[in-house]
Amino acid sequence: MNPSNVDERRAALREVGDALGSVADALLDRGLQLDEALNVFEVRYVRAAVARHRGNLSQAAAALGIHRNTLRAKLQRNGQRSRKTT
C-alpha cells in the first residue's frame, strides 16, 4: 500500500497503531526494555524493506526514508550482508 493522501495515511497509521498496542502489551509482559523492543522492530522493518525490494538497497532506503549509506550501516550493525550477491 502506498497511501498518497492525508486521510489514507492517517487511517493506515491508526490501523498500525492498534496492532502495535497489542505487541507493546506483550513486550511489557515479557519485561523487554524500550531499547530492546525498538532494536527488534528496526531489524525486522529493515529486513522487510530489503526483501520487498529484492535486495536493491537504494530502493529499500528510499522506501524507509533514509540514505542508502545509513541503510548499509544498519545492516552491517545487525550482522547482515549489505550487498546483493550475484
Number of C-alpha atoms within 10 A of each C-alpha: 6 8 11 8 8 9 10 13 14 12 12 15 12 12 11 11 12 11 11 12 11 10 13 14 11 12 15 12 9 9 9 13 10 12 9 11 14 12 12 11 12 14 15 12 13 18 16 13 19 23 13 13 15 12 17 16 21 17 16 23 20 13 15 15 10 12 13 17 13 11 21 17 13 16 18 13 12 11 9 13 12 18 12 10 6 3
